[in-house]
């Protein structure tokens, strides 16, 4: 139940963050460039070898006998 409570709190915090930013941007004289406004850099594509390794690791963790 604690996990569910934590999820609900995180979702409420996310909604509050969104509402605050919508209100702040509505009052702004000039809207910032989207790339400067959003956190973090763009994700780089993963090479196929890394994707395959991740799939195999998940399959083993979930008890799969075979991965095709």
DSSP file (Angstrom, degrees, kcal/mol; ACC not computed):
  #  RESIDUE AA STRUCTURE BP1 BP2  ACC     N-H-->O    O-->H-N    N-H-->O    O-->H-N    TCO  KAPPA ALPHA  PHI   PSI    X-CA   Y-CA   Z-CA
    1    1 A X     >        0   0    0      0, 0.0     4,-2.3     0, 0.0     5,-0.2   0.000 360.0 360.0 360.0 -29.1    0.0    0.0    0.0
    2    2 A X  H  >  +     0   0    0      1,-0.2     4,-2.7     2,-0.2     5,-0.2   0.891 360.0  53.4 -65.1 -36.9    2.9    2.3    0.6
    3    3 A X  H  > S+     0   0    0      2,-0.2     4,-2.3     1,-0.2    -1,-0.2   0.908 108.9  48.5 -62.5 -41.1    3.9    2.0   -3.1
    4    4 A X  H  > S+     0   0    0      2,-0.2     4,-2.4     1,-0.2    -2,-0.2   0.904 111.8  49.6 -65.1 -41.0    0.4    3.0   -4.2
    5    5 A X  H  X S+     0   0    0     -4,-2.3     4,-2.4     2,-0.2    -2,-0.2   0.925 110.5  50.1 -63.1 -44.1    0.5    6.0   -1.8
    6    6 A X  H  X S+     0   0    0     -4,-2.7     4,-2.4     1,-0.2    -2,-0.2   0.901 110.3  50.7 -60.9 -41.5    3.9    7.0   -3.1
    7    7 A X  H  X S+     0   0    0     -4,-2.3     4,-2.6     2,-0.2    -1,-0.2   0.920 110.5  48.6 -62.7 -44.4    2.7    6.7   -6.7
    8    8 A X  H  X S+     0   0    0     -4,-2.4     4,-2.3     1,-0.2    -2,-0.2   0.896 112.0  49.1 -63.9 -39.8   -0.4    8.9   -6.0
    9    9 A X  H  X S+     0   0    0     -4,-2.4     4,-2.4     2,-0.2    -1,-0.2   0.907 111.7  49.0 -65.1 -41.3    1.8   11.5   -4.3
   10   10 A X  H  X S+     0   0    0     -4,-2.4     4,-2.4     2,-0.2    -2,-0.2   0.910 111.2  49.9 -64.6 -42.0    4.2   11.6   -7.2
   11   11 A X  H  X S+     0   0    0     -4,-2.6     4,-2.3     2,-0.2    -2,-0.2   0.904 111.3  48.7 -63.9 -40.6    1.3   11.9   -9.7
   12   12 A X  H  X S+     0   0    0     -4,-2.3     4,-2.4     2,-0.2    -2,-0.2   0.903 110.8  50.4 -65.7 -40.5   -0.2   14.8   -7.6
   13   13 A X  H  X S+     0   0    0     -4,-2.4     4,-2.4     2,-0.2    -2,-0.2   0.899 110.2  50.9 -62.7 -40.5    3.2   16.5   -7.5
   14   14 A X  H  X S+     0   0    0     -4,-2.4     4,-2.2     2,-0.2    -2,-0.2   0.906 110.6  48.3 -64.2 -41.6    3.5   16.1  -11.3
   15   15 A X  H  X S+     0   0    0     -4,-2.3     4,-2.6     2,-0.2    -2,-0.2   0.892 111.3  50.4 -66.2 -38.5    0.1   17.6  -11.8
   16   16 A X  H  X S+     0   0    0     -4,-2.4     4,-2.4     2,-0.2    -2,-0.2   0.910 109.5  51.2 -64.3 -41.9    0.9   20.5   -9.5
   17   17 A X  H  X S+     0   0    0     -4,-2.4     4,-2.2     1,-0.2    -2,-0.2   0.923 112.1  47.3 -59.5 -45.3    4.2   21.1  -11.4
   18   18 A X  H  X S+     0   0    0     -4,-2.2     4,-2.5     1,-0.2    -2,-0.2   0.929 111.9  48.6 -64.2 -46.7    2.3   21.2  -14.7
   19   19 A X  H  X S+     0   0    0     -4,-2.6     4,-2.2     1,-0.2    -1,-0.2   0.900 111.6  50.3 -61.7 -41.6   -0.4   23.6  -13.4
   20   20 A X  H  X S+     0   0    0     -4,-2.4     4,-2.5     1,-0.2    -1,-0.2   0.926 112.5  46.4 -63.0 -44.9    2.2   26.0  -12.0
   21   21 A X  H  X S+     0   0    0     -4,-2.2     4,-2.7     2,-0.2    -2,-0.2   0.871 110.3  52.5 -69.5 -36.0    4.1   26.1  -15.2
   22   22 A X  H  X S+     0   0    0     -4,-2.5     4,-1.8     2,-0.2    -1,-0.2   0.941 112.9  45.2 -61.8 -46.0    1.0   26.5  -17.4
   23   23 A X  H  X S+     0   0    0     -4,-2.2     4,-1.1     1,-0.2    -2,-0.2   0.906 113.9  49.3 -64.7 -41.2    0.0   29.5  -15.2
   24   24 A X  H  X S+     0   0    0     -4,-2.5     4,-0.7     1,-0.2     3,-0.4   0.912 111.1  48.8 -65.6 -41.9    3.5   30.9  -15.2
   25   25 A X  H  < S+     0   0    0     -4,-2.7     3,-0.4     1,-0.2    -1,-0.2   0.826 105.1  58.9 -68.8 -30.0    3.8   30.7  -19.0
   26   26 A X  H  < S+     0   0    0     -4,-1.8    -1,-0.2     1,-0.2    -2,-0.2   0.823 109.6  44.5 -66.3 -29.0    0.4   32.3  -19.5
   27   27 A X  H  < S+     0   0    0     -4,-1.1    -1,-0.2    -3,-0.4    -2,-0.2   0.581  91.0 109.3 -89.1 -10.6    1.8   35.4  -17.6
   28   28 A X     <  -     0   0    0     -4,-0.7     3,-0.2    -3,-0.4    -3,-0.0  -0.411  61.6-148.3 -71.9 139.3    5.1   35.4  -19.5
   29   29 A X  S    S+     0   0    0      1,-0.3     2,-0.4    -2,-0.1    -1,-0.1   0.856  90.8  21.1 -70.2 -35.4    5.8   38.2  -21.9
   30   30 A X  S    S-     0   0    0     -3,-0.0     2,-0.3     0, 0.0    -1,-0.3  -0.994  81.5-131.3-137.4 128.9    7.9   35.9  -24.0
   31   31 A X        -     0   0    0     -2,-0.4     3,-0.1    -3,-0.2    -6,-0.0  -0.623  31.1-118.2 -79.7 132.8    7.8   32.1  -24.0
   32   32 A X        -     0   0    0     -2,-0.3    -1,-0.1     1,-0.1     5,-0.1  -0.284  38.4 -86.1 -67.5 156.3   11.2   30.5  -23.7
   33   33 A X    >>  -     0   0    0      1,-0.1     4,-1.7     2,-0.1     3,-0.8  -0.379  38.7-124.7 -59.2 138.0   12.6   28.2  -26.4
   34   34 A X  H 3> S+     0   0    0      1,-0.3     4,-2.3     2,-0.2     3,-0.1   0.880 108.2  54.2 -57.5 -42.5   11.3   24.7  -25.8
   35   35 A X  H 34 S+     0   0    0      1,-0.2    -1,-0.3     2,-0.2    -2,-0.1   0.809 111.9  45.1 -65.9 -28.2   14.8   23.2  -25.8
   36   36 A X  H <4 S+     0   0    0     -3,-0.8    -1,-0.2     1,-0.1    -2,-0.2   0.761 113.6  50.9 -81.3 -25.9   15.9   25.6  -23.1
   37   37 A X  H  < S+     0   0    0     -4,-1.7     2,-0.3    -3,-0.1    -2,-0.2   0.859  96.9  74.3 -80.5 -37.2   12.8   25.1  -21.1
   38   38 A X  S  < S-     0   0    0     -4,-2.3     2,-0.1    -5,-0.2    -5,-0.0  -0.574  85.2-117.2 -83.6 139.1   12.8   21.3  -20.9
   39   39 A X        +     0   0    0     -2,-0.3    -1,-0.1     2,-0.0    -2,-0.1  -0.350  69.8  17.6 -71.3 152.3   15.3   19.5  -18.6
   40   40 A X  S    S-     0   0    0     -2,-0.1     2,-0.2     2,-0.0     3,-0.1   0.302  83.7 -78.0  78.1 159.9   18.0   17.2  -19.9
   41   41 A X        -     0   0    0      1,-0.1     2,-0.1     3,-0.0     3,-0.1  -0.496  57.8 -81.9 -90.1 163.2   19.5   16.6  -23.3
   42   42 A X        -     0   0    0     -2,-0.2     2,-0.2     1,-0.1    -1,-0.1  -0.405  52.4-109.6 -64.5 139.5   18.0   14.6  -26.1
   43   43 A X        -     0   0    0     -2,-0.1     2,-0.3    -3,-0.1    -1,-0.1  -0.466  26.7-128.7 -73.1 140.7   18.5   10.9  -25.6
   44   44 A X        -     0   0    0     -2,-0.2    -1,-0.1     1,-0.1    -3,-0.0  -0.682  31.9-101.0 -86.9 142.8   20.9    9.2  -28.0
   45   45 A X        -     0   0    0     -2,-0.3     2,-0.3     1,-0.1    -1,-0.1  -0.342  36.7-120.4 -62.1 142.5   19.6    6.1  -29.8
   46   46 A X        -     0   0    0      1,-0.1    -1,-0.1     2,-0.0    -3,-0.0  -0.657  26.9-113.2 -83.7 138.2   20.8    2.8  -28.3
   47   47 A X    >>  -     0   0    0     -2,-0.3     4,-2.0     1,-0.1     3,-0.6  -0.340  28.3-111.6 -65.0 153.5   22.8    0.5  -30.5
   48   48 A X  H 3> S+     0   0    0      1,-0.2     4,-2.6     2,-0.2     5,-0.2   0.831 116.8  59.5 -55.9 -33.6   21.1   -2.8  -31.4
   49   49 A X  H 3> S+     0   0    0      1,-0.2     4,-2.1     2,-0.2    -1,-0.2   0.899 106.5  46.4 -63.7 -39.8   23.6   -4.7  -29.4
   50   50 A X  H <> S+     0   0    0     -3,-0.6     4,-2.2     2,-0.2    -2,-0.2   0.911 112.2  50.6 -68.8 -42.4   22.6   -2.8  -26.2
   51   51 A X  H  X S+     0   0    0     -4,-2.0     4,-2.2     1,-0.2    -2,-0.2   0.916 111.0  48.7 -61.1 -43.1   18.9   -3.3  -26.9
   52   52 A X  H  X S+     0   0    0     -4,-2.6     4,-2.6     1,-0.2    -1,-0.2   0.913 109.9  51.5 -64.5 -42.3   19.4   -7.0  -27.4
   53   53 A X  H  X S+     0   0    0     -4,-2.1     4,-2.2     1,-0.2    -1,-0.2   0.889 110.4  49.3 -61.5 -39.1   21.4   -7.3  -24.2
   54   54 A X  H  X S+     0   0    0     -4,-2.2     4,-2.4     2,-0.2    -1,-0.2   0.905 110.8  49.5 -67.8 -40.9   18.6   -5.5  -22.3
   55   55 A X  H  X S+     0   0    0     -4,-2.2     4,-2.6     2,-0.2    -2,-0.2   0.923 112.0  48.4 -63.3 -44.1   15.9   -7.8  -23.8
   56   56 A X  H  X S+     0   0    0     -4,-2.6     4,-2.4     2,-0.2    -2,-0.2   0.899 110.6  51.1 -64.1 -40.1   17.9  -10.9  -22.9
   57   57 A X  H  X S+     0   0    0     -4,-2.2     4,-2.4     2,-0.2    -1,-0.2   0.917 112.1  46.7 -63.2 -43.3   18.5   -9.6  -19.3
   58   58 A X  H  X S+     0   0    0     -4,-2.4     4,-2.1     2,-0.2    -2,-0.2   0.910 110.7  52.8 -64.2 -41.7   14.8   -9.0  -18.9
   59   59 A X  H  <>S+     0   0    0     -4,-2.6     5,-3.1     1,-0.2     4,-0.3   0.920 111.4  45.9 -61.2 -43.7   13.9  -12.4  -20.3
   60   60 A X  H ><5S+     0   0    0     -4,-2.4     3,-1.2     3,-0.2    -1,-0.2   0.916 111.8  51.7 -63.7 -42.6   16.3  -14.1  -17.8
   61   61 A X  H 3<5S+     0   0    0     -4,-2.4    -1,-0.2     1,-0.3    -2,-0.2   0.836 112.0  47.0 -64.3 -31.5   14.9  -12.0  -14.9
   62   62 A X  T 3<5S-     0   0    0     -4,-2.1    -1,-0.3    -5,-0.2    -2,-0.2   0.406 118.9-110.7 -91.8   2.2   11.4  -13.0  -15.9
   63   63 A X  T < 5 +     0   0    0     -3,-1.2    -3,-0.2    -4,-0.3     2,-0.2   0.753  53.2 169.8  81.0  24.7   12.2  -16.7  -16.3
   64   64 A X      < -     0   0    0     -5,-3.1    -1,-0.2    -6,-0.2     3,-0.1  -0.478  25.8-158.3 -71.7 139.9   11.9  -17.0  -20.0
   65   65 A X  S    S+     0   0    0      1,-0.3     2,-0.3    -2,-0.2    -1,-0.1   0.781  76.2  17.2 -84.6 -30.8   13.2  -20.3  -21.4
   66   66 A X        -     0   0    0     -7,-0.1     2,-0.5     0, 0.0    -1,-0.3  -1.000  58.6-158.7-147.4 142.3   13.6  -19.0  -24.9
   67   67 A X              0   0    0     -2,-0.3   -11,-0.0    -3,-0.1   -12,-0.0  -0.989 360.0 360.0-122.3 125.6   13.9  -15.6  -26.7
   68   68 A X              0   0    0     -2,-0.5    -1,-0.1     0, 0.0     0, 0.0   0.408 360.0 360.0-112.4 360.0   13.1  -15.4  -30.4
